[in-house]
Amino acid sequence: MDAENLHYFEKAPIAKAVAHFAVPMMLGTSMSVIYSILNAYFLGTLNNTAMLTALALTLPLFAVIMALGNLIGMGSGTFISRLLGEKKYEDVKHVSSFAFYSSLVLGLLVIAVGLPLIDPIVHGLGATPESFGFTKDYVTVMLIGSPFVVLFFTLENIVRSEGAAITSMIGMILSVIVNILLDALVIFVFHWGVIGVASATVISNMVASAFYAFHIGSKSQFLTVSVKWFRATKDILGNVFKIGVPVFIMSIFLGAMSLIFNRFLVEYGDQAVAAYGISSRLLQFPEFILMGLCEGVVPLIAFTFTANKLRMKHTIGFTIKAIVALAALFGVVVYLISDHLIGLFTNDPQLIQMGSYILHVTFLSLFITGMTTLFTGIFQATAQGTAAFIMSIIQAITLIPVLFIADRLNGFHGVVWSLVIADAAAFLVGAVMLYVLRNKLQPDLEQLVQ
């Protein structure tokens, strides 16, 4: 961590410090949305529906591999930021080395478990006879490349944890650019289809991982990938997994929630599913912007939690104001031009009307989801493992019964509104736990003011 990053952690004005950590993350997450759209576009040029189906079906597998990276990365990253705040620099080296090598081991375990079970996995993803071969090709490549995918998400987190937000963003954008260039190459030049697209994803993660590893090895003062610093002590395992496991569980639950929600929508016809698919894709952009803001400030909150709790309080307060401003801005845009936004994807009047309705309803919870993401980040940063775990499951365990009840009471409208109700429940639970944490920290804050 250089003097500039330390300045943003300790002394820079709150607005400037939040911008330093959050804006690069917001830009990086925005690029990932653009990548997901372009990835489907390149494969779509082949006019093969089975290939596009394979791409969609393998999203849960990629989500699980990504979740493994975040398990190690988020757990290690927040621990590293707290250790930096305590100036325990030697411990930082142990944790970063642990993160690097444990990520590779996790990836190798995915290969060892996944490849012998590849046919059941492909069937479990829902592949039809037409898409089975393409889905199996994609899954095979992703499984073989999983060590690099897990490593990418781990290294992105720990690089950001020491304040190198710009470097973190560059790595994310590098991954997207390499992926897009390789997509064009493997489809238009080599004609490799699904195997080419999957290979492009793995290679882009490999390139970005190498970039992060180079940064850690040559420019980072405290992080390391040297095996001589590797430790797997009880303290490291406990601090990493009490935050990392809830993050992993939340990722799995979100995937399961999406599958369950789609099952309910199917009952109301293909147009309902298509309308939700379009509106959720549009909602992704502002959601990822707010996610980038909330995840971006986690290292700053973690550092100040151990170094300066009053600065942590001011950081959280400023971030809440930023969430309100961004949610209001996006909300105004959506309510003014929702029909035009849906019209970018279809010219079917009924589909536009249905998609616009779903967009209006789901956008009501944009502020709420932004706040719940911030709550989760605060609990991760302050090592509140139980609270982080509750936040990881509360939305899922709320949504399922709400879906059943709302579907019975109000049909299609009930299903759509169930998302807002589940988000609101998660927000209330998070707010209560944050209030409890605030009271726990109040004596420290009063002592600092005096």
ZADOTI-961648 format. One record per residue: residue in three letters; x, y, z of N, C-alpha, C in turn. Coordinates in steps of 0.001 Angstrom, whole numbers, plus 500000, padded with zeros to 6 digits. Layout:
! residues N
AlaXYZXYZXYZ ...
END
This chain:
! residues 450
Met500847498805500000500000500000500000500876501235500000 Asp500766502080498964501620503252498880501026504401499674 Ala501781505525499719501370506669500531500055507259500056 Glu499809507225498737498567507789498199497360507000498695 Asn497436505667498635496325504853499120496106505039500611 Leu497200505147501366497106505373502813496434506709503094 His496718507704502249496091509023502397494579508914502258 Tyr494109508143501282492661507996501093492029507221502238 Phe492760506280502813492244505540503963492116506440505194 Glu493134507289505425493251507959506719492860509435506724 Lys493181510194505654493108511647505775492267512366504725 Ala492051511783503567491325512465502493489904512799502940 Pro489324513904502451487917514200502750487041512995502405 Ile485983512797503187485147511597503044484635511428501619 Ala484121512508501032483578512415499670484652511965498687 Lys485844512514498836486951512171497942487409510731498169 Ala487432510306499427487856508937499746486849507918499201 Val485559508204499402484526507292498883484611507210497369 Ala484787508356496714484902508368495252486108507550494794 His487226507691495502488449506961495140488221505453495168 Phe487503504972496188487283503538496322486113503037495482 Ala485047503857495385483806503367494790483716503550493283 Val484173504700492759483995504975491327484669503925490449 Pro485915503528490721486519502461489893485719501160489945 Met485190500822491132484392499601491257483098499739490476 Met482490500905490507481248501148489768481485501024488265 Leu482597501558487798482932501453486377483217500008485983 Gly483920499293486855484254497902486573483024497019486500 Thr482086497197487448480867496385487433479979496745486240 Ser479996498021485843479223498435484664479743497747483414 Met481052497629483326481658496956482174481235495492482110 Ser481061494868483267480671493457483272479266493271482709 Val478380494274482905477041494219482325477131494305480806 Ile477955495244480339478142495412478894478717494136478283 Tyr479670493524478994480280492281478501479241491181478345 Ser478348491025479353477367489938479299476430490107478100 Ile476109491362477763475249491626476603475999491305475311 Leu477255491756475210478042491532473994478382490060473799 Asn478593489353474906478899487927474827477755487179474135 Ala476519487504474549475354486889473928475194487362472479 Tyr475560488629472225475423489175470868476326488427469884 Phe477594488231470264478536487552469362478063486135469039 Leu477617485421470079477146484060469840475838484081469036 Gly475049485121469243473783485240468521473950485442467029 Thr475109485958466615475344486165465181475399484842464414 Leu475573483730465132475630482419464480474228481865464196 Asn473209482574464713471806482192464473471528480743464858 Asn472100480345465988471889478988466492471280479088467893 Thr469994478826467981469282478964469251469841478034470319 Ala470252476840469930470785475876470898472061476396471559 Met472881477130470817474095477716471382473758478789472410 Leu472781479651472072472365480689473015471748480073474266 Thr471003478993474071470417478279475209471518477740476117 Ala472570477183475514473694476655476290474362477762477100 Leu474499478935476488475114480074477174474284480478478389 Ala472962480504478223472074480879479331472068479812480427 Leu472065478539480016471974477449480989473217477354481879 Thr474364477793481361475607477645482127475859478806483089 Leu474971479802483104475150480930484024475209480487485494 Pro474361479551485941474463479111487340475821478497487686 Leu476402477739486741477720477146486991478768478236487164 Phe478752479236486270479706480340486392479488481081487706 Ala478223481218488114477914481907489371478505481159490568 Val478463479831490526479027479033491625480550479191491674 Ile481206479141490514482668479301490468483053480700490942 Met482294481716490501482532483087490952482334483203492462 Ala481304482514492973481030482551494408482190481968495218 Leu482851480939494680484020480371495362485154481396495437 Gly485324482164494346486325483226494359486002484298495374 Asn484715484657495480484308485667496454484356485141497880 Leu484173483818498037484298483208499357485676483516499945 Ile486710483239499156488076483518499614488381485017499523 Gly487971485643498410488349487036498160487722488022499120 Met486399487934499336485732488863500246486174488615501684 Gly486285487332502057486729487013503412488139487508503686 Ser489057487242502752490449487682502907490563489196502796 Gly489806489776501834489913491208501583489517492051502775 Thr488370491748503392487944492545504548488893492341505731 Phe489422491113505886490383490842506954491664491640506723 Ile492128491698505478493335492450505146493159493934505461 Ser491999494505505093491762495932505363491758496210506863 Arg491163495320507661491172495511509118492596495410509655 Leu493375494463509144494770494315509592495603495536509227 Leu495357496110508060496068497332507672495730498475508623 Gly494461498553509024494057499579509983494757499409511323 Glu495064498154511676495772497863512925497293497874512737 Lys497725498107511481499152498135511112499851496797511376 Lys499134495701511195499708494358511321500115493871509931 Tyr501190494445509435501566494254508038502078492851507736 Glu502722492221508697503217490860508457502047489883508323 Asp501004490105509121499815489254509030499141489406507669 Val499200490615507099498625490859505778499275489949504739 Lys500593489798504818501307488927503877500837487478504012 His500643487020505237500172485652505451498783485443504838 Val497895486421505046496523486291504557496485486337503029 Ser497253487246502428497233487358500959497815486115500297 Ser498859485541500887499423484303500345498423483158500501 Phe497752483111501645496718482098501862495621482229500811 Ala495195483455500535494123483695499561494523483200498178 Phe495749483477497775496216483101496443496215481583496264 Tyr496849480883497180497020479435496989495753478643497320 Ser494961479120498259493713478415498556492729478556497403 Ser492796479671496660491947479844495478492299478825494403 Leu493591478631494178494022477640493201493596476232493609 Val493714475929494898493312474608495395491807474405495217 Leu491009475435495519489559475344495326489220475072493862 Gly489924475779492969489702475573491536490037474159491104 Leu491110473607491641491495472221491320490469471228491858 Leu489885471540493016488825470687493569487587470695492676 Val487292471867492097486163471963491168486394471031489975 Ile487617471023489448487957470134488331487796468672488746 Ala488367468330489910488365466942490376486948466424490612 Val486079467284491131484701466870491414483827466983490167 Gly484031468050489377483134468359488270483288467488487038 Leu484521467228486614484710466493485364484129465072485394 Pro484304464302486478483689462961486487482151463009486495 Leu481587464147486935480129464278487037479556465186485958 Ile480276465340484857479892466366483893478519466117483268 Asp478188464880482946476870464602482349475726464925483314 Pro475798464487484580474740464878485531474640466394485728 Ile475797467067485691475787468532485843475048469176484683 Val475341468724483463474694469292482267473193469031482298 His472799467819482683471367467509482817470730468390483893 Gly471455468565485013470942469378486118470751470840485743 Leu471551471324484809471413472709484344470200472890483443 Gly469597471773483038468369471855482247468576471747480755 Ala469685471170480326469963471062478889468968470138478202 Thr468486470573477047467599469756476212468464468898475283 Pro467860467907474610468656467107473655469354467975472608 Glu468700469064472179469294469932471160470492470719471700 Ser470412471134472964471476471982473515472482471208474366 Phe472260469892474551473114469125475464474592469196475058 Gly474882468945473778476275468918473325476960470259473521 Phe476283471354473155476865472687473322477061473021474796 Thr476071472658475614476175472937477050477337472156477667 Lys477488470898477253478585470078477778479939470664477374 Asp480060471141476137481312471766475689481657472973476576 Tyr480646473821476816480883475033477612481271474661479044 Val480530473717479626480793473304481010482187472699481134 Thr482587471892480165483913471266480205485022472304480259 Val484930473295479383485955474352479347485959475147480643 Met484751475487481155484669476275482380485222475521483582 Leu484960474213483630485491473409484737487018473365484683 Ile487571473132483498489037473060483359489678474399483710 Gly489006475487483369489565476818483636489194477393484980 Ser488459476631485808487948477173487072489027477699488035 Pro490247477114488098491247477707488994491537479174488673 Phe491547479529487392491847480912486998490650481835487234 Val489444481290487094488247482099487358488141482395488846 Val488337481372489684488318481564491135489408482551491542 Leu490609482381490984491741483245491323491466484699490941 Phe490847484921489782490550486283489339489694487023490364 Phe488612486397490808487716487068491753488374487246493121 Thr489237486319493507489964486460494770490942487626494711 Leu491757487667493669492786488702493574492185490096493416 Glu491072490186492678490410491494492535490026492043493904 Asn489527491174494767489118491596496106490288492010496977 Ile491373491232496977492471491562497892493285492754497391 Val493367492952496072494030494153495551493245495398495984 Arg491909495316495883491060496448496298491144496657497802 Ser491379495589498555491378495684500022492506496546500559 Glu493600496690499803494701497528500278494617498950499723 Gly493492499272499087493270500635498616493600500871497165 Ala494065499849496440494442500015495033493202499873494147 Ala492258500813494327490973500723493629491135500872492115 Ile492050501750491691492272501958490251492834500681489622 Thr493780500060490298494357498807489801493295497719489708 Ser492425497657490723491324496694490705490442496917489482 Met490105498186489209489257498514488060489951498146486751 Ile491229498454486639491972498156485408491942496660485122 Gly492118495851486160492076494397485979490712493921485498 Met489645494487486064488289494113485659488029494495484203 Ile488420495729483847488201496200482479489083495423481499 Leu490306495100481912491201494296481076490561492948480760 Ser489955492325481776489280491044481568488162491164480540 Val487367492241480645486248492443479715486742492679478293 Ile487761493539478143488274493861476803488873492630476135 Val489691491882476884490291490663476332489201489672475935 Asn488172489565476771487078488636476479486343489011475200 Ile486038490287475035485323490747473842486163490527472589 Leu487455490870472652488337490683471498488455489207471127 Leu488601488364472138488717486930471875487399486353471351 Asp486267486856471861484965486417471346484878486641469841 Ala485241487850469427485190488176467994486131487274467201 Leu487322487015467754488321486200467070487867484747466919 Val487389484139468024487052482717467987485768482444467198 Ile484890483449467104483639483237466367483775483574464892 Phe484359484724464594484399485181463206485603484659462413 Val486702484342463124487918483892462436488089482378462551 Phe488046481861463782488297480429463989487025479579463958 His485865480209464098484571479504464035484482478386465078 Trp484858478712466293484861477711467361483548477655468147 Gly482636478588467913481337478563468565481405478604470072 Val480636477724470728480511477719472184481850477458472875 Ile482629476518472349483948476228472947484827477476472916 Gly484759478217471824485542479442471710485121480495472712 Val483798480676472884483295481673473837483700481303475269 Ala483573480028475628483975479583476964485484479767477165 Ser486272479436476139487726479594476226488101481065476389 Ala487386481947475692487652483382475794487428483862477225 Thr486371483356477871486095483738479258487222483290480182 Val487663482052480028488733481524480879490041482287480649 Ile490396482503479385491662483187479066491654484624479578 Ser490515485308479452490437486689479932490623486748481447 Asn490080485774482167490286485709483615491731485385483950 Met492355484555483112493761484213483307494649485443483126 Val494371486218482079495159487432481804495014488433482951 Ala493780488647483408493554489593484499494206489107485799 Ser494163487794486048494815487233487235496320487463487191 Ala496906487283486006498345487533485845498663489009486097 Phe497780489905485634497959491345485873497946491646487371 Tyr496963491082488087496887491310489536498100490725490254 Ala498507489521489857499656488872490497500926489689490271 Phe501069490242489067502229491097488771502206492332489650 His501034492942489797500920494127490655501314493790492089 Ile500783492665492599501086492273493975502576492000494150 Gly503169491317493170504578490951493279505543492106493113 Ser505171493118492312506128494176491994505804495550492586 Lys504534495801492907504160497152493336503528497232494719 Ser503013496126495216502360496162496516503385496036497637 Gln503236496900498636504182496895499742503903495776500742 Phe502628495385500866502255494451501920501677493129501416 Leu501006493132500280500464491887499738501573491047499112 Thr501358489752499061502353488869498441501675487611497900 Val502285487009496892501838485706496394502927484660496635 Ser503929485015497418505030484095497711504553482973498629 Val504899481740498274504444480588499045505104480546500425 Lys506230481224500590506909481181501888506104481894502983 Trp505176482773502569504334483476503538503017482741503795 Phe502817481619503119501541480901503261501365480377504682 Arg500202480688505260499799480153506553498316479815506487 Ala497936478764507192496515478415507291496176478223508761 Thr496411479290509548496196479222510990494704479301511316 Lys494379478983512530492987479046512992492451480467512886 Asp493298481449513196492879482853513141492552483267511704 Ile493410482888510766493184483238509358491935482533508832 Leu491842481238509077490682480483508590489380481029509178 Gly489398481339510469488195481838511129487747483173510571 Asn488698484109510418488352485450509932487955485451508459 Val488589484605507665488268484545506236486904483905506009 Phe486654482776506670485435482024506372484190482573507063 Lys484342483286508174483133483809508820482513484930507987 Ile483300485546507109482766486527506171482576485906504796 Gly483508485070504382483450484476503044482300483511502852 Val482005482703503874480926481715503744479562482372503531 Pro479189483422504299477921484100504010477854484668502595 Val478973485192502085479001485708500709478723484580499722 Phe479345483427499961479140482266499089477687481804499137 Ile477146481703500345475760481253500505474800482215499818 Met475059483520499950474196484516499317474193484342497804 Ser475348484081497217475434483879495774474629482661495341 Ile474727481585496117473977480363495796472474480602495925 Phe472082481296497000470662481585497216470090482461496117 Leu470873483445495660470392484329494599470117483550493320 Gly471003482597493016470779481757491841469531480899491995 Ala469359480333493196468181479500493454466901480332493394 Met466952481546493927465791482440493890465379482749492459 Ser466369482967491611466078483274490212465359482108489539 Leu465825480881489820465186479690489242463744479544489725 Ile463532479744491035462187479605491610461258480677491054 Phe461751481912490964460931483010490464460499482746489024 Asn461429482254488218461100481950486822460039480855486716 Arg460072479900487641459076478822487635457661479384487837 Phe457550480387488715456247481013488940455800481811487719 Leu456739482527487102456385483355485945455942482510484752 Val456523481323484603456188480449483477454689480170483433 Glu454062480134484605452631479855484680451791480922483971 Tyr452381482104483747451635483199483123452066483441481672 Gly452761482466481103453056482489479681454448482994479340 Asp454846482750478092456171483147477616456373484656477670 Gln455278485423477451455417486875477460455807487390478845 Ala455276486765479881455627487167481241457109486926481508 Val457591485756481072459012485432481258459882486381480441 Ala459495486628479181460262487526478318460266488948478866 Ala459115489412479356459012490771479894459899490938481124 Tyr459897489913481986460765489980483165462233489915482758 Gly462532489077481763463914488967481298464449490296480791 Ile463622491022480038464043492321479507464191493341480635 Ser463179493425481500463211494421482573464349494157483562 Ser464607492886483857465696492570484791467054492899484189 Arg467177492738482862468430493104482200468656494617482272 Leu467566495385482118467666496838482230467954497255483676 Leu467376496531484620467582496843486037469004496526486475 Gln469654495608485758471013495203486114471969496391486159 Phe471826497312485211472799498405485121472792499276486382 Pro471635499857486789471658500647488027471973499808489261 Glu471540498539489265471850497676490402473355497476490539 Phe474032497253489421475474497047489460476208498338489817 Ile475643499484489425476237500764489819476198500904491345 Leu475031500647491936474899500736493390475721499653494083 Met475778498467493488476597497402494047478072497804494053 Gly478508498431492954479890498898492882480190499934493946 Leu479231500839494194479394501847495247479533501180496609 Cys478612500265496931478597499643498260479774498699498483 Glu480131497921497462481276497021497607482585497796497572 Gly482584498907496829483805499702496725484239500309498047 Val483268500691498901483627501350500166483928500351501285 Val483733499047501029483975498051502082485407498116502630 Pro486460498180501786487813498287502352488000499532503223 Leu487394500659502833487497501890503621486797501723504967 Ile485609501097504966484893500865506224485677499898507110 Ala486238498841506522487004497853507295488251498477507918 Phe488950499305507137490166499964507642489816500895508790 Thr488814501741508585488461502733509610487799502091510824 Phe487245500893510671486668500184511808487722499916512874 Thr488948499588512446490021499328513405490896500553513656 Ala490875501532512729491786502676512857491096503952513347 Asn489829504195512930489166505462513249487652505291513065 Lys486953504900514131485521504587514023484664505807513692 Leu485105506991514083484342508196513744484370508435512237 Arg485522508203511628485641508326510170484788507254509480 Met484704506062510089483850505014509553482390505468509552 Lys481954506085510634480568506566510738480268507589509641 His481177508528509426480984509549508398480979508934506997 Thr481809507923506796481851507226505504480511506568505195 Ile479952505886506185478659505216505997477562506247505720 Gly477566507340506467476562508385506266476613508977504865 Phe477810509242504367477952509798503016477502508786501964 Thr477830507505502171477455506466501208475931506331501119 Ile475244506436502253473771506374502250473198507519501413 Lys473747508726501577473275509867500781473510509623499286 Ala474635509019498942474938508728497537473955507699496974 Ile473595506699497777472622505690497340471272506348497062 Val470831507234497954469549507931497781469567508746496486 Ala470656509482496260470752510342495070470741509522493785 Leu471516508446493742471591507624492534470279506894492269 Ala469664506350493322468389505643493156467313506598492642 Ala467289507833493161466307508827492708466545509186491242 Leu467817509364490871468159509717489495467719508612488525 Phe468092507379488825467715506267487956466194506089487916 Gly465547506299489071464103506144489128463379507130488228 Val463804508378488231463191509404487378463339509022485908 Val464543508592485525464794508210484128463871507068483713 Val463774506050484564462961504875484234461485505234484094 Tyr460965506026485021459535506344484982459184507264483817 Leu460159507984483304459899508871482165459968508127480830 Ile460889507163480713461120506554479393461081505021479433 Ser460336504440480381460328502971480515459849502282479237 Asp458808502821478604458299502211477366459368502186476278 His460107503285476166461161503367475153462293502380475454 Leu462599502205476741463661501269477129463280499833476773 Ile462047499438477101461587498093476748461519497944475227 Gly461174499040474550461061499021473092462373498790472377 Leu463485498952473089464790498654472486464940497164472212 Phe464165496345472931464303494888472833463164494225472062 Thr462026494921471933460877494311471269459949495395470723 Asn459174495034469694458163495964469176456742495454469441 Asp456614494424470279455324493860470646454670494782471687 Pro453540495426471365452904496376472289452565495775473652 Gln452049494538473645451682493895474909452915493606475760 Leu453986493169475101455232492877475809455829494165476372 Ile455747495254475603456249496548476075455468497001477309 Gln454142496852477252453294497257478380453611496432479633 Met453721495106479450454002494218480578455399494477481140 Gly456397494640480243457766494896480683457888496219481407 Ser457179497240480924457204498551481560456618498477482963 Tyr455536497716483109454913497530484433455894496860485401 Ile456529495786484953457492495078485812458648496002486185 Leu459100496789485220460206497714485465459830498743486526 His458613499290486433458150500268487422458115499668488831 Val457586498454488920457462497815490236458829497483490820 Thr459665496819490037460962496379490566461885497554490872 Phe461706498668490156462547499839490424462215500479491763 Leu461029500170492310460682500692493631461655500203494701 Ser462240499031494467463139498450495470464613498738495189 Leu464897499625494210466297499904493891467031500501495089 Phe466414501495495737467026502091496934467189501040498031 Ile466140500202498186466170499179499240467309498193499004 Thr467454497710497753468527496749497467469899497400497623 Gly469992498697497291471244499413497515471596499452498991 Met470602499722499827470841499790501269471169498414501855 Thr470470497370501404470761496036501933472167495579501530 Thr472594495980500324473972495677499909474964496400500812 Leu474661497661501158475525498421502066475539497779503452 Phe474354497388503951474300496723505256475211495495505272 Thr475086494678504222475902493462504139477389493818504129 Gly477750494853503356479147495295503299479662495767504649 Ile478816496480505395479215496957506728479476495777507660 Phe478584494796507626478758493622508493480009492833508102 Gln480289492740506807481506492072506359482738492835506831 Ala482710494157506669483872494987507002484175494986508492 Thr483127494863509320483310494939510767483351493564511437 Ala483491492513510600483658491139511092482452490648511873 Gln481260491114511493480020490644512124479512489436511337 Gly480125488287511589479852487086510796478404486635510852 Thr477800486679512039476411486226512186475460487132511416 Ala475664488447511547474813489408510835474971489253509322 Ala476214489057508875476462488867507445475776487601506943 Phe475785486558507774475125485305507391473609485496507298 Ile473030486193508249471583486448508226471200487230506977 Met472004488245506634471716489035505440471823488179504172 Ser472666487153504225472871486317503039471683485403502760 Ile470881485122503787469776484175503585468391484797503742 Ile468303485986504342466996486532504698466117486776503479 Gln466707487292502383465886487595501211465316486309500605 Ala466151485272500548465712484006499950464620483350500781 Ile464818483280502096463832482597502934462545483417503054 Thr462629484721502780461427485559502754460698485421501427 Leu461454485409500327460835485417498995459987484176498731 Ile460462483022499153459762481778498803458328481754499369 Pro458121481967500684456730481982501166455914483143500616 Val456565484305500429455852485467499874455367485156498461 Leu456208484482497677455819484102496314454561483224496319 Phe454544482234497174453392481319497244452118482071497621 Ile452222482917498650451043483640499135450573484668498109 Ala451541485482497582451185486542496636450622485971495342 Asp451156484835494920450664484183493703449205483742493883 Arg448898483191495059447529482739495338446563483924495433 Leu447027485013496053446136486143496316445939487057495112 Asn447022487274494346446926488300493294447583487891491985 Gly447793486616491757448268486133490466449567486759490005 Phe449610487131488730450811487685488123451312488921488864 His450391489819489233450786491039489946451426490695491294 Gly450883489690491961451452489270493234452867488740493085 Val453103487963492030454439487424491779455442488556491582 Val455078489553490782455980490681490514456257491469491798 Trp455201491745492580455375492539493805456097491766494903 Ser456151490448494789456817489651495828458290490013495955 Leu458914490405494843460322490814494895460505492036495781 Val459615493019495637459696494241496445459458493921497921 Ile458486493044498186458172492678499575459358491977500228 Ala459990491044499507461152490327500048462320491279500284 Asp462528492215499356463593493204499528463333494071500761 Ala462078494474500944461719495312502089461958494578503403 Ala461637493274503434461861492478504645463350492396504971 Ala464174492168503942465629492117504144466153493464504645 Phe465601494550504107466006495899504531465699496115506013 Leu464504495736506448464112495940507849464996495130508796 Val465266493883508434466134493038509272467542493630509342 Gly468074494069508188469402494677508158469473495953508973 Ala468412496772508889468381498040509633468409497787511141 Val467668496772511579467652496442513010469041495984513469 Met469672495107512689471009494609513069472041495728513032 Leu471906496662512086472831497798512036472632498702513256 Tyr471381498863513679471087499661514876471747499032516103 Val471682497708516199472322496996517310473840497201517268 Leu474434497105516073475878497316515918476248498741516306 Arg475422499709515886475680501120516215475702501332517726 Asn474751500729518432474720500852519889475938500205520534 Lys476399499110519948477590498427520462478829499311520330 Leu478879500078519212480048500922518947479925502318519551 Gln478742502682520062478502504042520529479497504515521591 Pro479842503676522587480836504136523579482162504537522945 Asp482607503782521948483859504119521263483734505448520537 Leu482577505687519894482360506928519149482314508119520095 Glu481653507968521231481562509071522204482930509398522769 Gln483753508350522984485106508571523498485958509320522488 Leu485769509031521191486529509724520146486123511191520059 Val484831511469520209484347512864520134484904513689521290 Gln484967513057522487485509513749523648487003513985523506 
END
